[in-house]
């Protein structure tokens, strides 16, 4: 994934999640509920946004990598 210079707000991340939710595994969707109840650093918001961005268009292997990264983030957030 390419680096982006934009900072994404909590609301941006939530909107991106909602647009991609139907493509995400159930266990990740459930973890996002807790994620959105807390405040997070700008760096973390940006990373999650970019992991969700165009998730539906990613290859199966790319989705697996993103799922692993999202799972780690969501467990520790």
C-alpha positions, -999 to +999 in steps of 0.1 A: +000+000+000+012+035-008+019+061+018-008+088+021-001+123+035-038+128+045-049+124+081-081+105+084-105+113+112-123+088+134-154+095+113-135+088+080-124+054+093-159+046+105-173+055+071-147+034+053-154+005+076-191+008+069-185+008+032-163-023+034-180-042+062-199-067+040-165-079+027-148-083+061-147-115+081-173-116+110-146-117+137-130-085+125-164-067+122-171-076+158-137-062+169-144-029+152-173-023+176-149-019+204-124+000+183-149+028+175-157+032+212-122+045+220-099+073+209-069+064+188-037+081+176-037+097+142-011+072+130-034+043+140-065+059+124-045+064+091-032+028+091-067+013+097-082+035+070-056+023+045-061-013+054-098-009+048-094+012+016-104-008-015-105-040+006-132-053-016-109-051-046-079-068-030-068-102-040-074-131-016-037-131-005-038-093+001-070-097+021-054-123+043-024-099+050-048-071+057-069-093+080-039-103+100-027-067+104-062-055+113-066-083+138-034-074+155-044-037+156-079-044+169-067-068+196-043-042+210-063-010+205 
